[in-house]
Structure formats: C-alpha cells, structure tokens
C-alpha cells in the first residue's frame, strides 16, 4: 500500500516499501542511499546511483544536498524505499542544474535508505 505524507512545504513523500520504522537519521548523520531522479514534468531521468551501481553517501541536515532531500530523507527509516516529490523551491530553483535540470523544475526522486553511518 502506498502512503503519501507532506513532510514540509515543497516535499511530499510516498512510501513504496516500509523501513524498520525504528531507526531514523538525525542531522549530521552520514547516510548511504540509492536514488533515481526524474523531472516531474515529463519523467526524463537526469541521474541515478542505481544505474551507476554506486550508492550515494552524504551528511544529512547540513546543506550538502538540496533542501528537499534534507527535509524528506530525514523522515525515512532504515531500509525504506520512497518517492520524494520536490517542488523547484526545495530543489534547484531558478538556476537549474548541470544542463539537465531546467530552471524552476519540480523533481521526483525514488530513494532507498541503505545505511546510517
């Protein structure tokens, strides 16, 4: 059963597979994730750690990633798979990114929390 919840203005999380519902990251934790990012407007994929076969590691809650990730991922439990629907103001905003994310683009990320390090 898919469950959607609004995490913060600009981010909606839809749970695909529940995690352990006990182990949650906190600001400053180093996380290991898999993700696939697509444009909400047309579904075009712009990046995927899954395709590279290399999980992504980062520190949560300290601005290393877009605001939508800092706000959405911190609400996930270990092992959870979810889709984060992120409005442009919580993504890359008017600047876009890397020539593949246009200005003011809403984004979808399929994410999986693999480890809290």
C-alpha positions in Angstrom: 0.0 0.0 0.0 1.4 3.4 -1.0 1.2 6.1 1.6 1.8 9.8 1.0 2.6 12.4 3.6 3.6 16.0 3.3 6.9 16.4 5.1 7.4 20.1 4.7 6.3 22.8 2.2 7.8 21.7 -1.1 8.3 18.0 -0.3 5.8 15.1 -0.4 7.0 11.5 0.5 5.2 8.4 -0.9 6.3 5.3 0.9 6.9 2.4 -1.5 8.4 -0.1 0.9 8.4 0.5 4.7 11.7 0.5 6.5 12.2 -0.8 10.1 10.1 2.1 11.5 12.6 2.4 14.4 15.9 3.7 13.1 15.8 7.2 11.7 18.6 9.5 10.7 19.3 12.7 12.6 21.0 15.9 11.4 24.7 15.3 11.0 24.5 11.5 10.3 26.3 10.2 7.2 23.8 8.3 5.1 24.2 5.8 2.2 21.3 6.0 -0.3 20.4 4.7 -3.7 18.3 7.2 -5.8 17.0 7.8 -9.3 16.0 11.4 -10.1 13.4 12.4 -12.8 11.8 15.6 -14.0 8.2 15.7 -12.7 7.1 17.4 -15.9 8.0 14.6 -18.3 9.6 11.7 -16.4 13.0 12.2 -18.0 15.7 10.7 -15.9 18.6 13.0 -15.1 20.7 11.0 -12.6 20.8 7.6 -10.9 23.1 6.0 -8.4 21.3 2.7 -9.2 22.4 2.9 -12.9 26.0 3.6 -11.8 25.9 0.7 -9.3 27.4 3.1 -6.7 25.3 4.2 -3.7 25.5 7.9 -2.8 26.9 9.0 0.6 26.3 12.4 2.2 25.7 14.1 5.5 22.0 14.8 6.2 20.7 18.1 7.6 23.7 20.2 6.9 23.0 21.6 3.4 25.2 19.1 1.5 22.1 18.1 -0.6 19.1 20.0 -1.9 16.6 21.1 0.7 14.0 18.6 -0.4 16.4 15.8 0.5 17.4 17.3 3.8 13.7 17.7 4.7 12.4 14.4 3.2 15.1 11.8 3.7 15.5 12.6 7.4 11.9 11.3 7.8 12.8 7.9 6.4 13.6 4.8 8.5 16.4 2.4 7.7 15.6 0.2 4.7 12.7 2.4 3.5 12.1 2.9 -0.2 10.1 6.0 -1.1 9.4 8.6 -3.8 10.2 12.2 -2.9 8.1 14.7 -4.9 10.1 18.0 -4.6 8.9 21.4 -5.8 11.5 23.6 -7.5 12.0 25.9 -4.5 13.2 22.8 -2.5 15.2 21.6 -5.5 17.5 23.6 -7.7 15.2 26.6 -8.1 15.6 29.2 -10.8 19.2 28.2 -11.5 18.5 24.6 -12.5 21.5 22.2 -12.5 24.1 20.7 -14.8 22.3 21.5 -18.1 19.9 18.5 -17.4 17.6 20.1 -14.8 15.9 23.2 -16.2 15.2 26.3 -14.2 12.1 26.0 -11.8 11.7 22.3 -12.4 9.8 20.1 -9.9 11.6 16.8 -9.3 10.8 13.2 -8.3 13.4 11.0 -6.6 13.0 7.3 -6.0 15.2 6.8 -2.9 16.2 4.0 -0.7 17.9 4.5 2.7 20.6 1.7 2.8 22.6 2.7 5.8 23.0 5.3 8.6 26.8 5.5 9.2 
